[in-house]
Amino acid sequence: DIIEQEPENIVKAVAGKEISVVITDEEKLCFFDGENRFLCPISREALAIFDKTKVSCYDSKNIYKAFILKGISVPKIHIDIMLAAYVLDSTEGNFSLERLAFSNLGETLNEGNSTDIAVFDLAEIYEKKIAENNNENLLFEIEMPLALVLAKMELAGFCIDVEGIKKYGKELSILVDSLKERIYSFAGEEFNIS
């Protein structure tokens, strides 16, 4: 069962513990401390949970984006198991939580085996694998900070100079026409260049 509580009550229950967090379909935070599951809204008050615990997650970028979209500072996350799996084998190509749970825990994710529990169980495994492979710096100093940068970039997007692109397109068209004429001149006749 999941206990829905105010963030300050969750802090009291989990302070100093290792916990996992996932975002539910209802845009709430679901925490698991190895015994109990807690649910609370994404809020400034929820940041205290992250500050008082060692939080593991799957896909920190999406957690960061959820907080940023609400105008809240981003939480402190200890380890992102998706990024840890990527660091350990970037050629894998499939870093889904379902695959990670099956290949490391022998479990499939369904109603009985919640994602927050799987993240909790996988965090210790991946933290150990990262240490064994001497990949701490790559994960904690490069990939995890980069997730925050990417979250901000995805939310900000980028501006396009539409008029500049149109102008450049016209310049390229003129250049292509000029090059075609030179090619035809050298060949002595017109033909399909492409």
Secondary structure, DSSP 8 states (H G I E B T S, - for coil): -EEE--HHHHHHHHTTSEEEEEE-TTSEEEEE-SS-EEEEESSTTTHHHHHTSEEEES-HHHHHHHHHHTT------SEEHHHHHHHH-TT-----HHHHHHHHHS---BTTB-HHHHHHHHHHHHHHHHHHTT-HIIIIIIIHHHHHHHHHHHHH-----HHHHHHHHHHHHHHHHHHHHHHHHHHTS-----
